Amino acid sequence: MMLASRTSSPIRRLVLNDVGPFIPWQALAHLKHRHAAGHAPFSEIAEVERYIRQECADFGPLTDKQWTHVAEHSVERLDDGRYALGWDPAVVRTQAGAGQQKAIEFGSDFLFGVDLWPVWNAVRCPTLVLRGALRTTLLSCPTQRAFL
């Protein structure tokens, strides 16, 4: 969203999955808590699938074939043959400093969450926003990229 909001952005179309112009602190805390410790590598894809089924149960009633697909597309194969979850650990780090979008203001409402409305309002490309109806927090499952 931040890259798409820039005037010279190369983004022509944008899909946002479980994120929008306001991110509540509860969702960010949940994300950080879930991913802060990381997860030990998995020995086999069946182990990944069991983990994904538990952690992402709020995806809804998926078939066994769909769960296998999600598991296979949610990991990266390590050099030693094991599997690691394929999420970006930088997503839980604070992004401060020179790379910060200038349009984000930290006023008194900042205590409620991160207000990205100025960034959202600057996006000019066609955008599809997806959000699961049963989600209690946004960005909570490391496997969301499997559905994009």
N, C-alpha and C positions, 0 to 999 in steps of 0.2 A: 504494500500500500504506500509506503514511504517513497520507494523508487518510482512507482507509477504517478505519484503526485508532483514529481519534478517536471519543470517545463520541457526539458530536453530528454525526457525518459524514453528508453527504447521499448518500454512495455506498451503493446498495442491492445491487448485484452488481458483482463485480470480475473482470477478466481480466488475468492477469499473463503477459507473453510474454517468455521467456528471462531472467527475473529471479526471485529468491526471497529467503528470509530470510538468506542469507549470500552476499556478493558478494566473490569473491577479488580481490586487488589485481591479479593478472595480467589479469583481464578489464577492470578499470577502466583500467589502463595501456594496454591494447590499444585500447579505445574512445577514450581521449584522444589517443593517437598517430594513430589513423585520422582523427579529426575536427578535430584542433587547427589544422591549416593551412587547413581548409575546402576548397572545391573551386570552381574558376571556373565561372561559369554555362555552360550548354549551349545551343548554337544551335538544336538540334532534338531532338525526342523520340527519334529513332533513336540519337542520340549518348548520350542518357541510358540507353537500353536496353543499349547496348554496355557502358557503365560498370557498370550494375547487374548484368549477367550475369557480369562479371568479379569484382566485389567481393562478390557474394552467391552465388557458385557453390555454397556449402555448403547452400543452400536445397534442393538436390536436383534431380532431373531434371524440370524444368518444360517445358511445351510453349511454342512460340513465342507463342501467344496469352496464356499465363499470364505470360511475361516482359514482354510488352507491357503487360499489366494492371498488373504490379508497377511498371514504369517510369512509367506514366501517373499512378499514385497515390502516387508517391514524390517528386514535384516540385511546386513552386509556380511559376506563370507570373509573370514579372517584368513591370514596366511597359513595358520595351523589347521584349517578345516572347520573350526568352530564358527558360530554365528554370533554377531553382536547387533543389538537394536540399531536401526538406521535413523536415529533422530539426531538433530544438531545440538550438541551440548551448549552451544553459545546462546540458545534460546532462553536459558535460565540465568544468563549473566546480565548484569546491569549494563546498559549501553549509555555511557556518559562520555562527555568530552567533545572533541572536535567533530565527530561524525554525527552528532545529535541534530535532528531536524529543527531548524530555527522556529518553526511555527508552533512547536509544543510549548505551552506555557504552564508553569507550575504555581498556580494560585491556590486559594483556600480550598477549592473543590478537589485539589489533587489528593486529598485524604480519602476520597471516595474511589479513586482509580486513575488510570491514565486516559486523559481526554485527547483523542486523536481526530476530533471533528475538523480542525483546520486542515489537517493532512487529507482526510477523506473528501472534504469539499474541493480540494485542488485536483483530485483524480478526474481526468477527462476521457479516459478510454472506456469502452464497454466493460461492465463489471458484473460478475455473477457472485452473489453472496450465498453461501450454504451454511446451515446450522441445523444440527439434529434436534428433533423435538424433545428427546429424552435427556439431553445433556444438562448436567447440573453446573458444569463449569466449562469455559471454553479452553481450547488447546490442552485438553487433559490426557489424551492418549497419544503415544509416540507413533502410532501407525496411521495417522490421518492421511499421510501422503499416498497411501495405497489406493485411496478412493479418488484422487484427483486425476 
